[in-house]
Amino acid sequence: MAEKLLMGVGNDIRRDDAVGEEVVREFESEGWDVVDCGSVPENQIVMIEEDDYETVVIVDAANMGLEPGEIRMVPRDYLGVFTMSTHAMPLSTVMDFLDKKVEEVFLIGIQPKDMSLGEGMTPEVEKAKERVIELLESGGWRNIPHLEKENTVEDMQD
């Protein structure tokens, strides 16, 4: 078992919302387990309870009021009770659980451009996906800038 778990969250029929899923589908690195959570990351809680991860990193589309494709580390307290994209349970609830089970929990948000029904991500988000994979593989992901206070993560449910 790996020490780190990468969770990709999203909905691959909502264009840019697929970015978290696409990251985990393409990411391969020693020392990491990966799981495609789809739009129900809470269903993976059993996996976290059974395994002893030190670090969990979640990747998801996040409407942060930035330019499409911008990448930020989203502090837990910025989430409130909002959902990040189209999942049923707020990620804040999932992160509350994870905080009790693992040493470190990180949420990487990627600003979407198009969340409409359809397949294929926009070029800006496709490029951001590649960048996040590079950062995860190189270990540079911890240096992703944090979301600033003036930005808020909006509820992106329809």
Secondary structure, DSSP 8 states (H G I E B T S, - for coil): --SEEEEEE--TTBGGGGHHHHHHHH---TTEEEEEEET-GGGGHHHHHHS--SEEEEEEE---SS-TT-EEE--GGGTTT--SSS-SS-HHHHHHHHHHHSSEEEEEEE--S--SSBSS--HHHHHHHHHHHHHHHHTGGGGS-B--TT--------
